[in-house]
């Protein structure tokens, strides 16, 4: 395992961006999708590809 260090300001900006992303409808829809497919096996056609 490697350790990477970044400036504290850059880290705080990344946290703010993640928080913003988590509030989007796209992120919420992706979480719904992941929950819906857990434990099941699907084909590409089932998923709409």
HELIX and SHEET records of a PDB file:
HELIX    1   1 UNK A    8  UNK A   22  1                                  15    
HELIX    2   2 UNK A   25  UNK A   37  1                                  13    
END                                                                             
